[in-house]
Amino acid sequence: INATQGWDITTGDIGDPNRAHSVVVAVVDSGVSPTHPDLIERLTPGYNAIDGTDNTADIGGHGTHVAGTAAAETNNGMGIAGVSWGARLMTVKVLDQDGDGWYFDIAAGIVYAADNGAQIINLSLGGSSPSQLLQDAVDYAHAKGSLLVAASGNNGGAVYYPGACQNVLTVAATDAQDN
């Protein structure tokens, strides 16, 4: 992905040495481990849309994996390098320990992220049914200036929601034959 060339332009840190002005990436997922050594310095206050609390601990591990890819600490002698390692991470828990969730919680998580300063909202999740509630939440966050990035799905078929919603940048992968 030419990350090292991109890091010559930006790492997500927009100039403040204490990172208070870093890009904020909301990871709307299963939570994030609050003690992960590659993530602990990146975390901002988050929200659990399932139960309305600030308990965003990840039991299943998916959200922690996504957060690490986005912004894991770099040059610390352990783990991996996050793509945007100067960014801050806002944890928004909308999925349970099995990776299951409801559009209602996902929509609430999107709105929370937008209302609390997330410039980028990552949605590595999805469902096969359209939802006006989900589209409304996406539109709200987009109107507030957030870039919403969603997975297309892991089935090689139709694009899942929210990736299929308007105002979402949807990401997919290809195989060795570029399919």
SULTAFEN-V170404 format. One record per helix or strand of 3 or more residues. SS is the DSSP state (H for helix, E for strand). FROM is the first residue (numbers start at 0). TO is the last residue. Records with the same first field share a line. If there is no record, write none. Layout:
SS = FROM-TO  FROM-TO
This chain:
H = 2-6  61-70  102-114  131-142
E = 23-28  42-47  87-92  119-122  146-150  168-170
